[in-house]
Amino acid sequence: MVIGGSGFIGSEVTKTLTKNGIDAISYDLIQSSTTGEGKWIRADILELASIERVLFEYDVDTIIHLVGLPAIEYCEKNPHFSFLLNVTSVQNALEAMRKADVKKIVFASSAAVYSPHSNEPIRETGVVAPSSIYGYHKLISEEAIRSYNHSYGIDYVILRLFNVYGGNPYSGKDVISIFIRRAIRNEPLVVKGPKKFRDFVHVNDVAKAFLASLREEVCNEVVNIGTGEKTTLGDVAQYVKEYFNNAKVIEEQTADDGTGLYADISKAKSVLKFEPISSREGIRSHIAKYSQTAVVK
C-alpha cells in the first residue's frame, strides 16, 4: 500500500510498482490521473481507524509511506501542520501496522535530517543535525520507525531523498520547475545564490529505489537517494537558458552562497543496485521536454 500514492513521487512509485507486476494500492485523499492501474482507496492518514480498516480488509504486506509536507518554509510557519503530516501520519501507519501484523515499511525521509552544509559527499553515518522544523520532524519519524522495529519487529527501509525533480513544471514547487515556468512566461530567472549546490535526482530513479526496497533481503537499512553529484543553482539556470534562448538570468549573491549537500550513494548502489541518471543529463532532458511543448499558463 502506497500512502500518499497520488502525490508527485507517490504516483510515480505506484506506476512503477504496477508495471513490475506488484499489486499496489494507492491510499490518499485524492485520486491522481497518473496513479496508473493500481487500486485507489480514498482515506485520510490522520484517521487511525481508517488505516486499520484498510489493512485488515486487504492483504497488505508492506507499506510505502510518502505522505508529508516538504515545503520547508511553510513548515516553519505552520509547525503543528508539519507535525501532523510529517510525524503523526507515520505514527498512525506504524500503529495500524502493529495491530494488523504488517511487517515492513519503506519510508520517504529527507536529506534535511543532515547538517545543511558539507563540501564532501555525505554518508548515511554523517552528522544528523537538522536546521529546520521539517528536518526535525523527518528525524522524529525515523526514530519512531526504529522504535517499532525494536519493540514490535516491524522491518524498515528509510530512504533519505535529496532534491527530487521530474514532475510537471506547471505545478511543481522545486527550483527547476520554477525556472521552467518563468522561462515559458518570458520572465527572468532569479537565481538567489548561483553557487549554492544541490543533489538533483530524477523522480523515475527515486521510484526505482522504492521498488528495490521491497526486496525481502533489503531490511532495516537507511539509504541516501541522490546522484552523488553537485549541481549549482547557476548551472540549472544555464541549462534552462540552453533551451529557452531568450531567458534572462539574474544572479543575486547570498550570505551562504557556495553551500549545500550532496549524497554519497555507494550504499544505494550496493544495497539497492541503484544507478541513477546523471544530474546534468537528466535535468537537461527534462527541460528539453517542456521547451518543445511549452504552453503559457
C-alpha positions, 0 to 999 in steps of 0.5 A: 500500500502506497500512502500518499500514492497520488502525490508527485513521487507517490504516483510515480512509485505506484506506476512503477510498482504496477508495471513490475507486476506488484499489486499496489494500492494507492491510499490518499485523499485524492485520486491522481490521473497518473496513479496508473492501474493500481487500486485507489482507496480514498482515506485520510492518514490522520484517521487511525481507524481508517488505516486499520480498516484498510489493512485488515480488509486487504492483504497488505504486506508492506507499506510505502509511506510518502505522505508529508509536507516538504515545503520547508518554509511553510513548515516553519510557519505552520509547525503543528501542520508539519507535525501532523503530516510529517510525524503523526501520519507515520505514527498512525501507519506504524500503529495500524501496522502493529495491530494488523501484523504488517511487517515492513515499511519503506519510508520517504525521509529527507536529506534535511535530517543532515547538517545543511552544509558539507563540501564532501559527499555525505554518508548515511553515518554523517552528522544528523543535525537538522536546521529546520522544523521539517528536518526535525520532524523527518528525524522524529519519524525515523526514530519512531520507525526504529522504535517499532522495529525494536519493540514490535519487529516491524522491518524498515527501509528509510530512504533519505531523498535529496532534491527530487525533480521530474514532475510537471513544471506547471505545478511543481514547487522545486527550483527547476520547475520554477525556472521552467515556468518563468522561462515559458512566461518570458520572465527572468530567472532569479537565481538567489545564490548561483553557487549554492549546490544541490543533489538533483535526482530524477523522480523515475530513479527515486521510484526505482529505489522504492521498488528495490526496497521491497526486496525481502533481503533489503531490511532495516537499512537507511539509504541516501537517494541522490546522484552523488553529484553537485549541481549549482543553482547557476548551472540549472539556470544555464541549462534552462537558458540552453533551451529557452534562448531568450531567458534572462538570468539574474544572479543575486549573491547570498550570505551562504552562497557556495553551500549545500549537500550532496549524497554519497550513494555507494550504499544505494548502489550496493544495497539497492543496485541503484544507478541513477541518471546523471544530474546534468543529463537528466535535468537537461532532458527534462527541460528539453521536454517542456521547451518543445511543448511549452504552453503559457499558463 
